[in-house]
Amino acid sequence: MTTAPRSRPSRAVEAQEGVKDLILKRGLKAGDPLPTESELMEELRISRNSVREALKALQAVGIVDIRHGFGMFVGRMSLAGLVDELAFHSRITLQNGRNALAHLIEIREILEVGLVQRLIDLGGEADLTPVTDVMARMEAEALVGDVSPETDRLFHDLLYRPLGNPVVSQLLGAFWDVYHQLRDHLGAPDESPADVTRRHRDIYVAVQAADKPAAVMAVVAHFDGVRNRLARLTVT
């Protein structure tokens, strides 16, 4: 039986791989400058059009950062493209009477249940002082009106920062951004500002007490409000 020959990658794909190999071989890091177009043409032995197509494609996925008037740099990891895609497809499912957003919230809940237990494992190494400050800010906001989305987001960001994993912040931020891009379709929240504050304080207190079961229960209870809001969602 004859095997069909494998098709050769297009020049555009080869050019993209060439740029990525160059970054790796030179040990470049996010933010480091890249060679100019002319230098890439010479080093990779490809045409200017191929270089430009490759750079444009790599820019779209965050591998290359092109700053007009300044040059080209190795891009920093970003989930912005993922956020836009998830938000768009979640909105499509809302129009079709389904709710993919609920699935995303479920994934975030599972993630936070694991993270809060890892945080407790750090013990005294976890400095929760910034979380103490944001809790005070949240309680002050609840006394005069709604808890701001920025304060709510900051709580989760600062809570898990002692884990030292920058991807955690990016993932939680991505889920947050998708949820808030669709907030106008979700209707009014069921919980009062006082309820929102209490849910967050329960998580904070359980972590301080190093009580894993209580922390897990508090995280799950925190997402009950979101689940209830999604459950009564009406398509608009």
Stockholm file with secondary structure:
# STOCKHOLM 1.0

chainA/1-236         MTTAPRSRPSRAVEAQEGVKDLILKRGLKAGDPLPTESELMEELRISRNSVREALKALQAVGIVDIRHGFGMFVGRMSLAGLVDELAFHSRITLQNGRNALAHLIEIREILEVGLVQRLIDLGGEADLTPVTDVMARMEAEALVGDVSPETDRLFHDLLYRPLGNPVVSQLLGAFWDVYHQLRDHLGAPDESPADVTRRHRDIYVAVQAADKPAAVMAVVAHFDGVRNRLARLTVT
#=GR chainA/1-236 SS CCCCCCCCCCHHHHHHHHHHHHHHHTTCCTTCBCCCHHHHHHHHTCCHHHHHHHHHHHHHTTSEEEETTTEEEECCCCCHHHHHHHHHHHHHHHHTTCCHHHHHHHHHHHHHHHHHHHHHHTGGGCCCHHHHHHHHHHHHHHHHSCCCHHHHHHHHHHHHGGGCCHHHHHHHHHHHHHHHHTGGGSCSCSSCHHHHHHHHHHHHHHHHTTCHHHHHHHHHHHHHHHHHHHHTCCCC
#=GC SS_cons         CCCCCCCCCCHHHHHHHHHHHHHHHTTCCTTCBCCCHHHHHHHHTCCHHHHHHHHHHHHHTTSEEEETTTEEEECCCCCHHHHHHHHHHHHHHHHTTCCHHHHHHHHHHHHHHHHHHHHHHTGGGCCCHHHHHHHHHHHHHHHHSCCCHHHHHHHHHHHHGGGCCHHHHHHHHHHHHHHHHTGGGSCSCSSCHHHHHHHHHHHHHHHHTTCHHHHHHHHHHHHHHHHHHHHTCCCC
//
